[in-house]
Amino acid sequence: IAEESELIDALMERIAEGAKVAYGPEQVTTAAEYGAIEHLLVLDSHLREERAGDGEWNIDVDDVIETTEQKGGDVTVFSGEFDPGRQLANLGGIAALLRYRLE
């Protein structure tokens, strides 16, 4: 939980600054394709839904995770039971801290 808190704080700080961040399935997928993801944050419940074929995302979340890891990024799966996971859920359930800005 401590790691999740640190990561969500870093994410929120970067969002406030307009800095190196992506959130939502489409933005995160694009960032993964460019190899820009330093740390991928995924909500456990969304991950389960997508893997079961019941999710709402138009992406293959396993491809995003695999691409992130292949290009040297880290992946953390957040629990929706705690505050950091609830904050991530408000951002669409998936986000990434980036190595560089995409726009």
N, C-alpha and C positions, 0 to 999 in steps of 0.2 A: 504494500500500500504506500509505503514511503517513496518508492521509486515512481509509482504512478502519480503521486502528488507532485513530485519534482518535475516530471515530464509535462503534466497538464499545466503547471505554473509557467514553465518555459514556453509552452504553446500559447497560452493566454497573453503572456508578455509580448511574444512575437506578433500576435494578431493585433494587439494594441499599437505596436510600433509600425505595423504594416510591413514587417520584415519577412524573413525566409520561412514561409509556412504554406501548407496546402491543406484544405479540408473539404470533405465531401468526396464521394466516390470518383467523380470525373477528374477533379483536380489532382487527387492523389494518384490515380492511374497514369495521368500524363507525367507527373513528377517521377514516378517509378520508371516509365519508359525512357526518360532522359537521364536516369541514374542520379537524380538529385536528392533522393531521400536519405537523410542521415539516420532518422529514427521514425519508424512507422508505428502508429497507435491505432489499435483496432479494438472495438467493444466486443466482448465475448458473445453476447446474445446475437448481435448482428452477424458475427462470424458463423455461429451455429445455423442461423436461418439461411444464410447464403449457401453454406455447404449442403444444407438439406434441400435446396432449391425453392425455399419459401420466401426468400428475401426480395427486396424491392430494388436492389442495385442492378444496374445494367453492365456490371463488370464481373470478371472472374476473380474473386478476392484471393484465391490460392495463387493465381498468376501474379498478382500484385505482390504478395508476400514473397514468392519465389524470386521474382525479379529484384525486389529490394535486397534480399539476402545475397543474391548472386553479385550484386553491384556494391557490396560492402556495407549495406545498411543494417540497422538493428530493428527488431520487431518486438513490441510489447503488447500483449493482449490484456485489456483492462476488464476488471470485474464491474458489472453494472450495479452491484450491491453497495458500492461505496461512492462517495462524493466525486472523486476524479472520473470515475466511469460515467456518472450521471452528467457531468460537464461535457464529456466526450459525446455522449448521446445527443446533447443539444446541438452539437456540431455535425450531426449526421452519422455518428458512430465510427468514423474513420478520419484520421488526420495524419499529418507528417511534419516533422521538423526537417527543414531542407538544408542542404549544403550551400546552395546558392539560390537566388531568386529566379523564377522562371519568366517573369514579365518585366 
